[in-house]
Amino acid sequence: SAFAPLDWFAFREDFAWMLAVRLACNAAMACVWLFGARRWPVAAAVSGCISIGGMLLAVIAAAGGVTGPYSPGLMLLFLGMPVLLPFSARQAGGIVAQLLAGLARLPLVSAEDPTLRAYLFHMTFPAAAGVESVLACALLDRLRFVDFQRRRALERLDEDKSRFTANVHHELRTPLTLMLAPIEAMLSGEFGALSELQQSYLATMRTNGLRLLKLINNLLDLAKIEGGKLRIARQRVSLGGLVEGLVAGARPLAEHKGVELRTRGLAELPPLCVDPDAIEKVVVNLLGNALKFTGEGGSIETAAAPLPGGGARLTVADTGCGIPPEELERIFDRLAQVDASNTRRYEGTGIGL
């Protein structure tokens, strides 16, 4: 219908007929869209192109036939098909063949009597556009198939990765469990009495071993996150006591490195509704990074303060080498690491945060 003003300008005597044909095409397209597009998408797309092509043939016939000024109208349809519709070459070829055949037969059903030279000349460009349309549909269909194959390959890689993660989970959990068993036996006194210092260090080993076991179990959370199935399990806990226990687990390593480990304001925190496992992952990663990059004689402070509107602010600050300002935006990027000479000697994968 957008071309109706052009009909009025150039073919005023046939305007009523052309407008009726265009409105009929609109009605046909509406029926295709409402009743067939979702249920039979390919057939609906083909029917839509045939409806538009039939309307164009009727308008071309009214405007003088093959040699008339509207004969290039089919070219718009042919060149738009590869861009707007995911046709295969066979589907596009069927549409193009039917419409070109209809265009070629117009002199037989109208009063037009063109010369052979004029007839062939005006058929050349729609035919060339039709061939180009078919070739473009073939190329785009091939590209879509290649993209489909790549997506399938990526899906298989994801499945292999999930299986690998599950295998690693079981392979690492078994020896760790066997390591924790003797520690439990020693703490229970099965191997004789222990001094307070020995009990303290064994308790720390058990605590960190259990934490490592929990981290190994969390390897499967990656698959849950990617599948959108990870859920936060909130419960009311003493956040200060939870964080204090995590800091206590890191204290032996801090003493070994000669780093002072301090806490401030944890006891003043009210009970909060949080996921303990999620909070533990955050705090352990922050403390681990702080201990890794803080040298002997440095200090690490874990501080907390309640917020006026509820919740709390938890801060882990250290006197280590720090992060350059230009790298701060990358700290939550997976596999991102600060590439500085004074930190490159530390091992890491860049996935903790």
C-alpha positions in Angstrom: 0.0 0.0 0.0 2.9 2.3 0.4 3.2 2.5 -3.4 -0.4 3.6 -3.8 0.6 7.3 -4.1 2.9 6.3 -7.0 0.0 4.6 -8.7 -2.1 7.7 -8.3 0.7 9.9 -9.7 1.6 7.7 -12.7 -1.5 5.6 -13.5 -4.5 7.6 -12.3 -6.9 6.0 -14.7 -6.1 2.5 -13.3 -5.7 3.7 -9.7 -8.9 2.0 -8.4 -7.9 -1.4 -9.8 -4.3 -1.1 -8.5 -5.5 0.0 -5.1 -8.0 -3.0 -4.9 -5.1 -5.4 -5.9 -2.8 -3.9 -3.2 -5.6 -4.1 -0.5 -6.3 -7.7 -1.5 -2.6 -8.5 -1.1 -2.7 -6.9 2.4 -5.6 -9.1 3.3 -3.8 -12.2 2.1 -0.7 -11.3 4.0 -2.8 -10.7 7.2 -4.4 -14.2 6.8 -1.0 -15.7 6.3 0.4 -13.9 9.4 -2.6 -14.7 11.7 -3.4 -18.3 10.7 -0.2 -19.8 9.3 2.9 -18.0 10.4 3.4 -19.9 13.7 2.0 -23.3 12.8 3.5 -23.6 9.3 6.3 -21.0 9.1 7.9 -22.1 5.9 4.7 -22.5 4.0 3.5 -19.2 5.4 6.7 -17.4 4.2 6.4 -19.0 0.7 2.7 -18.0 0.6 3.5 -14.5 1.6 6.0 -14.1 -1.2 3.6 -15.6 -3.8 0.9 -13.2 -2.6 3.2 -10.2 -3.0 4.4 -11.5 -6.4 0.9 -12.0 -7.6 0.0 -8.5 -6.6 3.1 -7.2 -8.5 2.2 -9.1 -11.6 -1.4 -7.7 -11.5 0.0 -4.1 -11.1 2.6 -4.7 -13.8 -0.1 -6.0 -16.2 -2.2 -2.9 -15.5 0.7 -0.6 -16.0 1.7 -1.7 -19.5 2.9 -5.3 -19.1 6.4 -6.6 -19.3 7.7 -3.5 -21.1 5.8 -1.1 -18.8 7.5 1.0 -16.1 6.5 -1.3 -13.3 8.2 -4.4 -14.7 11.3 -4.0 -12.4 8.9 -4.3 -9.3 9.6 -8.0 -9.0 13.3 -7.2 -8.5 12.5 -5.7 -5.1 10.9 -8.9 -4.0 13.7 -11.1 -5.4 16.4 -9.1 -3.7 14.6 -8.8 -0.4 14.0 -12.5 0.0 17.5 -13.5 1.0 17.7 -10.6 3.5 14.4 -11.0 5.2 13.6 -14.8 5.0 15.6 -17.9 5.7 14.9 -19.7 2.4 16.9 -22.5 1.0 18.0 -22.3 -2.6 15.3 -24.8 -3.6 12.5 -22.8 -1.9 13.8 -19.5 -3.4 14.1 -21.1 -6.8 10.5 -22.3 -6.7 9.2 -18.9 -5.9 11.4 -17.2 -8.5 10.5 -19.7 -11.2 6.7 -19.3 -10.7 6.9 -15.5 -10.7 9.2 -15.2 -13.7 6.9 -17.6 -15.5 3.9 -15.4 -14.7 5.8 -12.3 -15.8 6.8 -14.0 -19.1 3.2 -15.0 -19.8 1.8 -11.5 -19.3 1.7 -10.6 -23.0 -0.6 -13.6 -23.5 -3.2 -12.4 -21.0 -3.1 -8.7 -21.6 -3.4 -6.3 -24.6 0.4 -5.8 -24.7 2.1 -6.6 -27.9 5.8 -6.0 -27.4 8.6 -6.5 -29.9 10.8 -9.5 -29.2 13.8 -7.2 -28.6 11.9 -5.1 -26.0 10.4 -8.2 -24.4 13.8 -9.9 -23.9 15.3 -6.7 -22.7 12.7 -6.1 -20.0 12.8 -9.8 -18.9 16.6 -9.7 -18.5 16.8 -7.7 -15.3 14.1 -9.5 -13.3 15.6 -12.8 -14.4 19.1 -11.7 -13.3 17.7 -10.5 -9.9 16.0 -13.9 -9.5 19.2 -15.8 -10.2 21.0 -13.5 -7.7 18.3 -14.1 -5.1 18.6 -17.9 -5.5 22.4 -17.8 -5.2 22.2 -15.5 -2.2 19.7 -17.8 -0.5 22.0 -20.8 -1.1 25.0 -19.0 0.4 23.1 -17.8 3.5 21.6 -21.2 4.0 25.0 -22.7 3.9 26.3 -20.2 6.4 23.3 -20.9 8.7 24.1 -24.6 8.5 27.8 -24.0 9.4 26.7 -21.9 12.3 24.3 -24.7 13.4 27.2 -27.2 13.3 29.3 -24.9 15.4 26.6 -24.5 18.0 26.2 -28.3 18.1 29.9 -28.7 18.6 29.9 -26.2 21.4 27.0 -28.1 23.0 29.0 -31.3 22.8 32.0 -29.5 24.4 29.8 -28.3 27.2 28.6 -31.8 27.8 32.2 -33.1 27.8 33.1 -30.3 30.2 30.3 -31.2 32.6 31.4 -34.9 32.5 35.0 -33.9 33.1 33.9 -31.7 36.1 32.0 -34.6 37.6 35.0 -36.9 37.2 37.4 -34.4 38.7 34.9 -34.0 41.6 35.0 -37.7 42.4 38.8 -38.1 41.8 39.7 -35.2 44.1 37.2 -35.9 46.8 38.4 -39.5 47.5 42.0 -38.8 48.4 41.0 -35.7 50.4 38.6 -37.8 52.4 41.3 -40.4 53.0 43.6 -37.5 54.2 41.0 -36.2 56.6 40.3 -39.6 58.2 43.7 -39.8 60.0 43.4 -36.2 61.2 40.1 -37.0 62.7 41.6 -40.1 64.4 44.5 -38.1 65.8 42.2 -35.4 67.2 40.0 -38.1 68.8 43.0 -39.5 70.7 43.4 -42.8 68.9 47.1 -42.3 68.5 47.8 -41.0 72.0 47.6 -37.7 73.8 48.4 -34.5 71.9 49.7 -31.2 73.1 47.6 -28.1 72.8 49.7 -26.8 70.0 49.4 -30.1 68.1 45.7 -30.1 68.6 45.4 -26.5 67.4 47.3 -27.2 64.2 45.4 -30.5 63.6 42.2 -28.7 64.1 43.2 -26.0 61.6 44.2 -28.8 59.1 40.8 -30.4 59.6 39.0 -27.1 59.2 40.8 -26.2 56.0 40.5 -29.7 54.7 36.8 -29.7 55.2 36.7 -26.3 53.5 38.7 -27.7 50.5 36.3 -30.6 50.4 33.4 -28.2 50.2 35.2 -26.2 47.4 35.6 -29.4 45.5 31.9 -30.1 45.8 31.3 -26.6 44.5 33.0 -27.5 41.2 29.6 -28.8 40.2 28.1 -25.4 40.9 29.6 -24.2 37.6 27.3 -26.5 35.6 24.4 -25.3 37.7 25.3 -21.7 37.1 25.5 -22.2 33.3 22.3 -24.1 33.4 20.5 -21.4 35.4 19.8 -23.9 38.2 22.0 -22.4 41.0 19.9 -21.2 43.9 20.8 -19.0 46.8 19.8 -20.6 50.1 19.4 -17.7 52.6 19.1 -18.3 56.3 19.5 -16.1 59.4 23.1 -16.5 60.7 25.5 -14.5 62.8 27.6 -13.0 60.0 30.2 -11.8 62.5 30.7 -15.3 64.0 30.9 -16.8 60.5 33.6 -14.4 59.3 35.5 -14.7 62.6 35.7 -18.4 62.0 37.0 -18.0 58.5 39.7 -15.5 59.7 40.7 -18.0 62.5 41.2 -20.6 59.8 43.6 -18.3 58.0 45.6 -17.3 61.1 48.2 -20.1 61.1 49.2 -19.2 57.5 49.4 -15.5 58.5 51.6 -16.3 61.4 53.8 -18.4 59.2 54.3 -15.6 56.8 54.8 -13.0 59.6 51.6 -11.1 58.7 49.4 -9.6 61.3 45.7 -10.6 61.0 43.2 -8.3 62.7 39.4 -8.1 62.9 37.2 -5.1 63.8 33.5 -4.7 64.3 32.5 -8.3 63.6 31.0 -8.8 67.1 28.7 -5.7 66.6 27.0 -7.2 63.5 23.4 -8.2 64.0 22.1 -11.6 62.6 21.6 -11.3 58.9 19.7 -13.4 56.3 22.4 -14.6 53.9 23.7 -17.7 52.2 26.5 -19.0 54.5 28.2 -20.9 51.7 28.2 -17.9 49.3 29.6 -15.6 52.1 32.3 -18.2 52.8 33.4 -18.3 49.2 33.7 -14.5 49.0 35.6 -14.1 52.3 37.9 -17.0 51.7 38.9 -15.7 48.3 39.5 -12.2 49.6 41.5 -13.4 52.5 43.5 -15.8 50.3 44.4 -13.0 47.9 45.3 -10.7 50.7 47.6 -13.3 52.3 49.1 -14.1 48.9 50.1 -10.6 48.1 51.0 -9.3 51.5 54.7 -9.7 52.5 56.3 -10.3 55.9 55.6 -7.5 58.3 52.4 -6.5 56.6 48.9 -6.6 58.0 45.4 -7.6 57.0 42.3 -6.2 58.6 38.8 -7.7 58.2 36.3 -5.1 59.3 32.6 -4.9 59.3 29.9 -2.3 60.1 26.1 -2.5 60.0 24.4 -0.3 57.4 21.6 2.1 58.4 19.0 0.5 56.1 19.9 -3.1 57.1 22.6 -5.3 55.9 26.3 -4.8 56.5 29.5 -3.7 54.8 32.4 -6.1 55.0 35.9 -5.0 54.1 39.2 -6.9 53.7 42.1 -4.5 53.5 45.8 -5.3 53.4 49.1 -3.5 53.1 50.3 -5.6 50.1 51.3 -4.5 46.6 47.7 -3.6 45.6 46.1 -3.5 42.2 46.9 -0.8 39.6 44.0 1.6 39.1 43.8 0.7 35.4 43.3 -3.0 36.3 40.4 -2.6 38.8 37.7 -3.0 36.1 39.1 -6.5 35.3 39.1 -8.0 38.8 35.8 -9.9 38.2 36.8 -11.1 34.7 37.5 -14.8 34.6 41.1 -15.7 34.0 42.1 -12.0 34.4 45.4 -11.5 36.3 47.5 -8.4 37.0 50.6 -8.7 34.8 53.1 -6.9 37.1 56.6 -7.9 37.8 56.2 -7.9 41.6 53.1 -10.2 41.4 54.0 -12.5 38.5 55.8 -14.9 40.8 52.5 -15.9 42.5 50.6 -18.8 41.0 46.9 -18.5 40.3 44.3 -19.0 37.6 42.3 -15.8 37.9 38.9 -17.4 38.7 38.6 -17.0 42.4 36.8 -13.6 42.5 
